Amino acid sequence: MSTLKDRLTADMRAALKARDELTTSTLRMALAAVGTAEVAGKAKRELTDDEVLSVLTKEAKKRREAATAFADAGRTEQASKEVAEGEVLERYLPKQLSADELTELVAGALAAGGFSGRAQLGPAMKAAQAAVAGRAEGGRVAAEVRRQLGL
C-alpha cells in the first residue's frame, strides 16, 4: 500500500474519532476515488504515491469546479461546502507554483527543447508539464506555454 494512501486512511480514522464530519466525509470520498482507480482496468492493483496524488488532484479540481458552479447558481451554502472539501484535499497536494515560478519553469523547458510556433505546441506542453511536475494545474501551464510561444 502506498504511503500517501496510508496517510489518508490514518487521517480519516483520526477525523472519525475527533468527530470531524467534514474531514471524515472528504477523506472517505478521496479513498473511494483511489479504490475506484485501483480496480479500473483488467486487474486490481496498488496505486503508487504519484498515482494517488493524481487522483487527489482530480478530486480537488472537481471541488473547485463544483464550488464555482454552485456560486454562479446562487447556492452559497453548497459552494462553501465544496470549497471546504477542496481545502481538506489541498493538505495532501504539493504546494502550487506562483505565477513567477511557473513562468520561469516554462521558459526554461521551452528554451531547453528549442520549441517555437504552433506546430511544436504538443511537444512543448509535454516538456513544460514534466518541468512543472504536478505543481500547477494543466490549464495554467497551457496558458503560459501559449503565451510564451506567442499563440
Summary of the structure (lengths in Angstrom):
residues: 151
radius of gyration: 18.2
end to end distance: 43.6
largest distance: 55.7
contacts: 408
relative contact order: 0.10
helix: 76%
strand: 0%
